[in-house]
Amino acid sequence: MDTEVKNLIVEKVKTSRISQVDFDHLPFGAYFTDHMFVCDYKNGAWETPKIIPYQPLQMEPSSRVFHYGQAVFEGMKAYRDDQGGVWLFRPEENFKRINKSSVRLAMPEFPEEYFFEGLKKLLQLDEKWIKPGLGNSLYIRPFVIATQAGIIASPSEEFKFIIICSPAQSYYGGEVRVKIAEKFSRAADGGFGFTKAAGNYAGQFYPTNLAKEEGFQQVVWTDANTHEYIEEAGTMNIFIRLDNKLITCPTGDRILDGITRKSIIELAKDLGIEVEIRPIKVSELVEGIKNKTLKEMFGSGTAAVINPILGFGYKGDRFELPKVEKSYATILKQHLLDIQYNKAEDKFGWRYRVQ
């Protein structure tokens, strides 16, 4: 991770746009920093990486990404601690996963030294955009798109790897009630639900809009085969608490191996919370409400960290979860934030300092 890329080309902006941004009122993902990282893949190799001023892309209308959806992405954050230090959280996991996603979509893997050196230099250039204070962060979006012109239905041979950054405040999803899917599924066995492919998210919008029309904010996806098992909550991994046991679904073809998810599992175990990883039936949730053993449900992901679920709808019925004092969601979120913002010991080695 500390290998220096000596031929990284850097073109700095003449004037920063940071003064145009109201950091007290930041809609998520609406503003972007002064610079972006770009690297092109042509003739079977990644070319010299560049950091350039943030700008529109010029591409052929026939670029494969527009027609066949060869596109993957990641979501990361940079944090500033009270001493002014800048930190990333488990960035090696994001690097591994974007390459895992790329391989599944017939895209070339990106070199590790390009990724880390480019990311560090980008954050150094735009470090004034990383504001201190719990909840403030810089959201980082690496992504890869197929750029070869031509509409033949075959994998592209040209790609563009880009990293853009967006200042963010504490992300609060509000009071979330979810509809458990009875017809729609997010992914199927043998597919690419485990990747962060753009198409996985496009396919979620329509069922989510239908759920919103019924007064829900998100969809809890169920398995494509039987719709008996829950899998993810919107774009997040899902956890439930039955009595004092924390349960989450196993990852596989259909479920994203979330970095926040795996961190919560390790953290919960370290705090003495019993954790079980196994398939979760919808019927368990309904029964858990009736016999009062279902204490909590929450989603986990980079943007919100942990977002509690207050209730769910299923087969025309609506169910509300109890209000729990000292909820696992609250405890785990606070511990995770303390590690991310360098306010607590990092016994797991998750923090990565940007110097």
C-alpha positions as semicolon CSV with decimal commas, in nm:
position;residue;x (nm);y (nm);z (nm)
1;M;0,000;0,000;0,000
2;D;0,295;0,235;0,045
3;T;0,442;0,180;-0,303
4;E;0,496;0,515;-0,475
5;V;0,377;0,560;-0,829
6;K;0,650;0,786;-0,963
7;N;0,476;0,865;-1,292
8;L;0,144;0,985;-1,146
9;I;0,055;1,299;-1,342
10;V;-0,102;1,580;-1,136
11;E;-0,281;1,881;-1,283
12;K;-0,405;2,116;-1,011
13;V;-0,701;2,350;-1,037
14;K;-0,624;2,719;-1,073
15;T;-0,899;2,823;-0,830
16;S;-1,076;2,603;-0,575
17;R;-1,457;2,584;-0,572
18;I;-1,469;2,514;-0,198
19;S;-1,595;2,866;-0,115
20;Q;-1,910;2,796;-0,317
21;V;-2,015;2,510;-0,091
22;D;-2,231;2,555;0,221
23;F;-2,085;2,290;0,451
24;D;-2,367;2,340;0,701
25;H;-2,628;2,225;0,448
26;L;-2,491;1,941;0,237
27;P;-2,732;1,722;0,041
28;F;-2,568;1,380;0,013
29;G;-2,363;1,334;-0,303
30;A;-2,452;1,671;-0,459
31;Y;-2,116;1,854;-0,447
32;F;-1,774;1,733;-0,556
33;T;-1,419;1,833;-0,472
34;D;-1,177;2,015;-0,700
35;H;-0,994;1,711;-0,837
36;M;-1,058;1,362;-0,972
37;F;-0,838;1,059;-1,033
38;V;-0,851;0,907;-1,382
39;C;-0,675;0,611;-1,541
40;D;-0,747;0,456;-1,882
41;Y;-0,712;0,093;-1,988
42;K;-0,612;0,043;-2,351
43;N;-0,419;-0,218;-2,551
44;G;-0,432;-0,464;-2,262
45;A;-0,275;-0,240;-1,996
46;W;-0,353;0,044;-1,758
47;E;-0,198;0,369;-1,875
48;T;-0,031;0,640;-1,665
49;P;-0,274;0,751;-1,390
50;K;-0,367;1,118;-1,363
51;I;-0,520;1,356;-1,115
52;I;-0,697;1,637;-1,299
53;P;-0,953;1,908;-1,217
54;Y;-1,305;1,770;-1,169
55;Q;-1,471;1,794;-1,509
56;P;-1,722;1,631;-1,747
57;L;-1,618;1,325;-1,945
58;Q;-1,612;1,321;-2,322
59;M;-1,725;0,982;-2,452
60;E;-1,866;0,825;-2,765
61;P;-2,243;0,764;-2,755
62;S;-2,159;0,407;-2,857
63;S;-1,940;0,348;-2,548
64;R;-2,019;0,000;-2,419
65;V;-2,114;0,119;-2,069
66;F;-2,426;0,287;-2,210
67;H;-2,544;-0,024;-2,391
68;Y;-2,431;-0,326;-2,192
69;G;-2,385;-0,189;-1,843
70;Q;-2,022;-0,276;-1,777
71;A;-1,982;-0,055;-1,471
72;V;-1,882;-0,119;-1,110
73;F;-1,823;0,114;-0,817
74;E;-1,729;0,141;-0,450
75;G;-1,823;0,363;-0,157
76;M;-1,566;0,478;0,099
77;K;-1,515;0,766;0,343
78;A;-1,227;0,978;0,470
79;Y;-1,252;1,118;0,823
80;R;-1,071;1,400;1,003
81;D;-0,996;1,346;1,373
82;D;-0,981;1,613;1,645
83;Q;-0,604;1,651;1,594
84;G;-0,643;1,722;1,221
85;G;-0,536;1,375;1,101
86;V;-0,711;1,218;0,801
87;W;-0,811;0,853;0,809
88;L;-0,967;0,590;0,584
89;F;-1,160;0,289;0,713
90;R;-1,053;-0,052;0,583
91;P;-0,967;0,075;0,231
92;E;-0,798;-0,251;0,139
93;E;-1,141;-0,417;0,156
94;N;-1,283;-0,166;-0,094
95;F;-0,986;-0,225;-0,323
96;K;-1,032;-0,602;-0,313
97;R;-1,405;-0,575;-0,372
98;I;-1,392;-0,342;-0,671
99;N;-1,153;-0,585;-0,839
100;K;-1,377;-0,878;-0,743
101;S;-1,671;-0,693;-0,899
102;S;-1,465;-0,610;-1,208
103;V;-1,363;-0,971;-1,267
104;R;-1,728;-1,084;-1,253
105;L;-1,821;-0,826;-1,519
106;A;-1,527;-0,918;-1,749
107;M;-1,334;-0,603;-1,661
108;P;-0,960;-0,581;-1,584
109;E;-0,837;-0,563;-1,224
110;F;-0,682;-0,234;-1,116
111;P;-0,323;-0,220;-0,981
112;E;-0,301;-0,183;-0,603
113;E;-0,022;0,077;-0,613
114;Y;-0,220;0,295;-0,857
115;F;-0,527;0,277;-0,635
116;F;-0,362;0,368;-0,305
117;E;-0,111;0,620;-0,433
118;G;-0,375;0,792;-0,647
119;L;-0,625;0,797;-0,362
120;K;-0,373;0,934;-0,112
121;K;-0,260;1,208;-0,350
122;L;-0,620;1,299;-0,430
123;L;-0,703;1,333;-0,061
124;Q;-0,391;1,539;0,002
125;L;-0,487;1,781;-0,276
126;D;-0,847;1,813;-0,156
127;E;-0,783;1,776;0,217
128;K;-0,954;2,111;0,299
129;W;-1,281;1,950;0,189
130;I;-1,253;1,699;0,477
131;K;-1,415;1,882;0,767
132;P;-1,365;1,789;1,134
133;G;-1,652;1,692;1,360
134;L;-1,837;1,367;1,424
135;G;-2,061;1,294;1,127
136;N;-1,861;1,501;0,879
137;S;-1,665;1,305;0,620
138;L;-1,555;1,296;0,259
139;Y;-1,745;1,033;0,064
140;I;-1,518;0,866;-0,192
141;R;-1,657;0,703;-0,506
142;P;-1,416;0,487;-0,711
143;F;-1,577;0,343;-1,024
144;V;-1,492;0,173;-1,351
145;I;-1,676;0,208;-1,682
146;A;-1,644;0,046;-2,024
147;T;-1,542;0,313;-2,275
148;Q;-1,477;0,127;-2,602
149;A;-1,691;0,259;-2,886
150;G;-1,910;0,013;-3,071
151;I;-2,237;-0,161;-2,995
152;I;-2,140;-0,522;-3,059
153;A;-2,260;-0,728;-2,763
154;S;-1,921;-0,832;-2,629
155;P;-1,696;-0,717;-2,344
156;S;-1,524;-0,385;-2,389
157;E;-1,148;-0,378;-2,434
158;E;-1,116;-0,020;-2,308
159;F;-1,206;0,112;-1,964
160;K;-1,176;0,416;-1,744
161;F;-1,107;0,399;-1,368
162;I;-1,215;0,716;-1,185
163;I;-1,226;0,837;-0,826
164;I;-1,443;1,137;-0,733
165;C;-1,506;1,275;-0,384
166;S;-1,806;1,444;-0,223
167;P;-1,818;1,619;0,117
168;A;-2,084;1,466;0,342
169;Q;-2,253;1,531;0,672
170;S;-2,400;1,276;0,907
171;Y;-2,632;1,063;0,694
172;Y;-2,965;1,000;0,863
173;G;-3,218;0,793;0,676
174;G;-3,501;0,906;0,902
175;E;-3,772;0,681;1,038
176;V;-3,746;0,379;0,811
177;R;-4,024;0,135;0,759
178;V;-3,975;-0,132;0,498
179;K;-4,187;-0,352;0,276
180;I;-4,077;-0,714;0,255
181;A;-4,069;-0,815;-0,111
182;E;-4,314;-1,088;-0,213
183;K;-4,254;-1,073;-0,590
184;F;-3,937;-0,880;-0,669
185;S;-3,582;-0,996;-0,598
186;R;-3,254;-0,813;-0,598
187;A;-3,037;-1,101;-0,721
188;A;-3,037;-1,472;-0,807
189;D;-2,804;-1,770;-0,764
190;G;-2,528;-1,765;-1,020
191;G;-2,575;-1,394;-1,085
192;F;-2,371;-1,096;-0,971
193;G;-2,565;-0,974;-0,668
194;F;-2,244;-1,000;-0,464
195;T;-2,081;-0,726;-0,677
196;K;-2,126;-0,351;-0,666
197;A;-2,238;-0,344;-1,028
198;A;-2,438;-0,043;-1,142
199;G;-2,716;-0,263;-1,277
200;N;-2,785;-0,414;-0,935
201;Y;-2,897;-0,073;-0,815
202;A;-3,090;0,030;-1,125
203;G;-3,306;-0,280;-1,085
204;Q;-3,404;-0,178;-0,731
205;F;-3,552;0,161;-0,813
206;Y;-3,888;0,051;-0,955
207;P;-3,988;-0,189;-0,671
208;T;-3,872;0,074;-0,419
209;N;-4,090;0,339;-0,584
210;L;-4,389;0,103;-0,557
211;A;-4,314;0,052;-0,186
212;K;-4,292;0,429;-0,132
213;E;-4,639;0,469;-0,282
214;E;-4,761;0,247;0,003
215;G;-4,588;0,460;0,266
216;F;-4,268;0,259;0,308
217;Q;-3,918;0,399;0,263
218;Q;-3,734;0,087;0,148
219;V;-3,771;-0,273;0,037
220;V;-3,634;-0,576;0,219
221;W;-3,538;-0,811;-0,062
222;T;-3,622;-1,180;-0,044
223;D;-3,466;-1,476;-0,220
224;A;-3,559;-1,527;-0,585
225;N;-3,645;-1,895;-0,543
226;T;-3,908;-1,895;-0,270
227;H;-3,934;-1,538;-0,129
228;E;-3,922;-1,701;0,215
229;Y;-3,586;-1,559;0,325
230;I;-3,480;-1,196;0,370
231;E;-3,152;-1,091;0,210
232;E;-3,082;-0,716;0,208
233;A;-3,257;-0,397;0,317
234;G;-3,263;-0,156;0,024
235;T;-2,897;-0,103;-0,061
236;M;-2,780;-0,218;0,282
237;N;-2,700;-0,545;0,456
238;I;-2,957;-0,638;0,717
239;F;-2,935;-0,744;1,082
240;I;-3,207;-0,857;1,320
241;R;-3,199;-0,906;1,697
242;L;-3,395;-1,196;1,843
243;D;-3,388;-1,162;2,223
244;N;-3,018;-1,087;2,281
245;K;-2,882;-1,261;1,970
246;L;-2,771;-1,060;1,666
247;I;-2,839;-1,241;1,338
248;T;-2,745;-1,159;0,978
249;C;-2,766;-1,343;0,648
250;P;-2,465;-1,525;0,500
251;T;-2,303;-1,369;0,195
252;G;-2,290;-1,554;-0,136
253;D;-2,390;-1,505;-0,499
254;R;-2,687;-1,291;-0,401
255;I;-2,568;-1,081;-0,106
256;L;-2,301;-0,811;-0,097
257;D;-2,008;-0,875;0,135
258;G;-2,049;-0,539;0,307
259;I;-1,747;-0,388;0,480
260;T;-1,965;-0,224;0,745
261;R;-2,144;-0,560;0,786
262;K;-1,826;-0,757;0,854
263;S;-1,703;-0,482;1,088
264;I;-2,026;-0,496;1,288
265;I;-1,995;-0,873;1,321
266;E;-1,640;-0,849;1,457
267;L;-1,724;-0,555;1,683
268;A;-2,035;-0,722;1,826
269;K;-1,842;-1,037;1,909
270;D;-1,573;-0,828;2,078
271;L;-1,843;-0,658;2,288
272;G;-1,974;-0,996;2,403
273;I;-2,287;-0,995;2,185
274;E;-2,382;-1,336;2,052
275;V;-2,375;-1,329;1,670
276;E;-2,527;-1,585;1,437
277;I;-2,480;-1,590;1,059
278;R;-2,755;-1,791;0,891
279;P;-3,053;-1,761;0,656
280;I;-3,342;-1,566;0,810
281;K;-3,702;-1,658;0,726
282;V;-3,967;-1,388;0,689
283;S;-4,188;-1,603;0,913
284;E;-3,932;-1,557;1,194
285;L;-3,985;-1,181;1,183
286;V;-4,363;-1,210;1,199
287;E;-4,344;-1,468;1,477
288;G;-4,085;-1,255;1,657
289;I;-4,325;-0,960;1,665
290;K;-4,606;-1,178;1,797
291;N;-4,403;-1,342;2,075
292;K;-4,203;-1,024;2,147
293;T;-3,862;-1,182;2,074
294;L;-3,788;-0,953;1,777
295;K;-3,621;-0,657;1,943
296;E;-3,444;-0,480;1,655
297;M;-3,389;-0,466;1,280
298;F;-3,133;-0,242;1,112
299;G;-2,946;-0,194;0,787
300;S;-2,571;-0,138;0,760
301;G;-2,366;0,039;0,494
302;T;-2,102;0,304;0,431
303;A;-2,333;0,605;0,396
304;A;-2,553;0,565;0,706
305;V;-2,328;0,318;0,898
306;I;-2,634;0,177;1,078
307;N;-2,996;0,271;1,005
308;P;-3,264;0,132;1,241
309;I;-3,581;-0,016;1,092
310;L;-3,890;0,078;1,293
311;G;-4,142;-0,147;1,124
312;F;-4,222;-0,362;0,821
313;G;-4,508;-0,458;0,595
314;Y;-4,577;-0,809;0,469
315;K;-4,875;-0,962;0,286
316;G;-5,090;-0,658;0,356
317;D;-5,014;-0,647;0,730
318;R;-4,798;-0,389;0,907
319;F;-4,583;-0,461;1,208
320;E;-4,408;-0,221;1,446
321;L;-4,091;-0,303;1,638
322;P;-4,061;-0,218;2,007
323;K;-3,858;0,078;2,132
324;V;-3,548;-0,065;2,300
325;E;-3,330;0,110;2,556
326;K;-2,957;0,084;2,479
327;S;-3,023;-0,078;2,143
328;Y;-2,755;-0,282;1,972
329;A;-2,786;-0,045;1,673
330;T;-2,696;0,258;1,887
331;I;-2,415;0,084;2,075
332;L;-2,253;-0,065;1,765
333;K;-2,282;0,257;1,563
334;Q;-2,116;0,462;1,835
335;H;-1,829;0,215;1,873
336;L;-1,777;0,206;1,497
337;L;-1,780;0,585;1,465
338;D;-1,532;0,617;1,752
339;I;-1,291;0,393;1,564
340;Q;-1,345;0,571;1,232
341;Y;-1,287;0,915;1,383
342;N;-0,984;0,805;1,587
343;K;-1,165;0,857;1,919
344;A;-1,107;0,503;2,044
345;E;-0,849;0,228;2,031
346;D;-0,842;0,043;1,700
347;K;-0,761;-0,307;1,819
348;F;-0,868;-0,449;1,481
349;G;-0,623;-0,246;1,271
350;W;-0,902;-0,098;1,056
351;R;-0,785;0,263;1,038
352;Y;-0,554;0,373;0,755
353;R;-0,379;0,706;0,797
354;V;-0,346;0,936;0,496
355;Q;-0,011;1,115;0,520
